[in-house]
């Protein structure tokens, strides 16, 4: 389990930062009419922010050369 957390550290940090940013966006900007799919509810905005944060920081994850060589065989 500890190895999994170490391998996916950037995804987890990105998800936490994105969730906080998504909630903050809902709180400050939001959607007053309630028709916006993402920003009408705090849960939607928080989950969307977490997903975007994880994807954004996940782009910077370095691939381990030893693992990629084993997978190709």
C-alpha positions, 0 to 999 in steps of 0.5 A: 500500500505504501508503495502505491502511495509513493508511485501515485503521489503526484496524482493524489496531491493534484486531486487534493489541490484540485478539490480545494480549488473546485470548492473555492470556485463554487463558493466564490463564483458558483452558479446562481441559477442552478442550471450549470452542471459543474458549478451548481453544487459543491460536490460536483465542483469539488469532484471536477476540480479533483479530477482536473488537478490529478490529470494536470499533475499526473502529466509530470509523472516520470516513467521508470525505465526499468518498469517500462522495459519489463512491460515491453517484454 
